Amino acid sequence: MKVLVTGGSGFIGSHVVDQLVDAGHKPVIYDRLPSPFRDDIQTQLGELSDLTGLQLAMNGCDAVMHLAAAADVNEVAKMPVESEAANARGTLNVLEAARGAGVKRVVYASTIWVYTGESGERVDEESNLGMPNHLYTASKLAGEMYCRSYNELYELEFTVLRFGIPYGPRARPAAVVPAFVGKAMAGEALTVAGAGDQSRRFVYVEDLASGCVKALDPAAANRTYNLVSDSSVTILEIAELVQELVAPTGIKYTEQRTADYVGVEVSGARAEEELGWTAETPFAEGVSRYVQWRREDEAAAPVPMQPAAKAARGLSAALTRLRGSVAVPFIYTAASLAMLAAYVVAVDSLGLPNAQVGTLAVTMIASLAVFLLIELMWHNPKTRSASAVSSALVTALFIFAVMTPWGHQLFHLATPGRSLFVLTITGVALVIALASAGVALARRRGLIEDAAAARLNA
Ligand SMILES: NC(=O)c1ccc[n+]([C@@H]2O[C@H](COP(=O)([O-])OP(=O)(O)OC[C@H]3O[C@@H](n4cnc5c(N)ncnc54)[C@H](O)[C@@H]3O)[C@@H](O)[C@H]2O)c1
């Protein structure tokens, strides 16, 4: 299967890419950053806000694993607007692009934080979800809802995976396991709030990635699964384990934070029953693998980047930023306008007979009309049939005028010769370039409704 992995350069996504390769699938990465872990995987750099870029990247894909997101709750709290755009609207764009590209399934990375029950309460995929407290959870839940809506409206298959708290190689340094390991490696004591009895459902990242691959199974169509381990670990247990595995640097107890949330008990039974998936790696084993990876990672001397590689990376980041900017359609529009003006001046200087000028004009105007009708009306189901009928009429008139002897006589056109044919094709190409650049500019500036919004409004 060819699978697009959004966020494939990140912590969990990179493991998903590895396991897709191991399972014989062909992953393609879509991310705003190149993967620091693999350079042998086809990668499309881009933003989740770029609907066209997403759709192009999905061409020929059977499924999409959508993991790109603002995944760090602190980052979300600092940048609420950008985070909502990535998590909620970014997911909407992924679904819309998948619909446009004819992708069968979108597998969506959600979180067990969507469960808002009482501390210690047992929950599963059928449990009612309350109103989320954090913007991160709200935006991830919005993504889940969009998956369902797209299935309901357009029959796009989804699989929602609610991840437990992942740990393992490549994890963000701020998470609890990396933070404890980092401190112990630096010879510092580990800080635990209160008695350290707050428990969490951790899941080893490679187990999580194998769950993502299993979610491509036909049985997982339109299902939601919790990917969690079957036991909870307390903060104190983690601290003690890290002391044992890294160094006995001591544990410092600080005051209990008020009302520290113990968390609900999330069941992973459905994933086991339907997908045959369980989190196999025992916590101690997973932390030990993480410590080993961390030691190897830190021991590997940082290789200074070659100037050429540095320049290529800078250029690719600059191009990605440029693609999202309003300047690009503006530059295309100005350039197409300049080329069309040069073309008109050149044709004028040739001193063509009236019949040939008329032929050029009719061809260009008709092509422009067909292009605009299709471009502006086709995406909206309300105007789609009008667009089809008008396009067909304009095309029929065009064929009649340009291709038939009667049309030539009626419209006083020239009989097409080789040079007229070349001039006509050039003119049509320039007119369509100008029109498409103009439409892109108008869309970017919000003057024309975006196709995705138009489809939703329909
Ligand atoms: N890490 C966790 O604790 C956790 C827990 C539950 C669920 N999840 C979910 O799992 C998924 C992956 O999380 P992770 O921990 O690997 O995160 P990560 O930050 O390591 O990776 C996210 C990747 O997405 C990319 N990205 C972010 N915003 C983007 C945008 N607007 N356009 C294009 N690319 C963008 C980043 O460059 C990065 O490579 C996320 O959807 C997250 O919500 C994570």
The ligand as a Gaussian input file, in Angstrom:
#p B3LYP/6-31G(d) Opt

LIG

0 1
 N        3.337000      12.907000      21.849000
 C        2.245000      12.707000      22.565000
 O        2.279000      12.751000      23.784000
 C        0.935000      12.372000      21.890000
 C       -0.073000      11.744000      22.635000
 C       -1.288000      11.439000      22.005000
 C       -1.477000      11.788000      20.666000
 N       -0.467000      12.398000      19.981000
 C       -0.715000      12.740000      18.584000
 O        0.200000      12.021000      17.788000
 C        0.576000      12.801000      16.662000
 C        2.098000      12.862000      16.533000
 O        2.642000      13.427000      17.707000
 P        4.226000      13.521000      17.947000
 O        4.432000      13.399000      19.403000
 O        4.939000      12.607000      17.025000
 O        4.489000      15.035000      17.539000
 P        5.802000      15.704000      16.909000
 O        5.740000      17.127000      17.268000
 O        7.016000      14.928000      17.272000
 O        5.551000      15.523000      15.347000
 C        4.623000      16.291000      14.646000
 C        5.149000      16.509000      13.242000
 O        4.180000      17.262000      12.527000
 C        4.827000      18.319000      11.833000
 N        3.897000      19.442000      11.775000
 C        3.358000      20.116000      12.807000
 N        2.548000      21.076000      12.381000
 C        2.568000      21.008000      11.024000
 C        1.913000      21.755000      10.000000
 N        1.077000      22.768000      10.297000
 N        2.151000      21.434000       8.717000
 C        3.000000      20.410000       8.413000
 N        3.645000      19.672000       9.340000
 C        3.421000      19.973000      10.627000
 C        6.072000      18.655000      12.634000
 O        7.084000      19.217000      11.817000
 C        6.452000      17.285000      13.196000
 O        7.392000      16.631000      12.368000
 C       -0.079000      14.169000      16.836000
 O       -1.238000      14.194000      16.053000
 C       -0.430000      14.202000      18.304000
 O       -1.533000      15.029000      18.558000
 C        0.740000      12.669000      20.555000

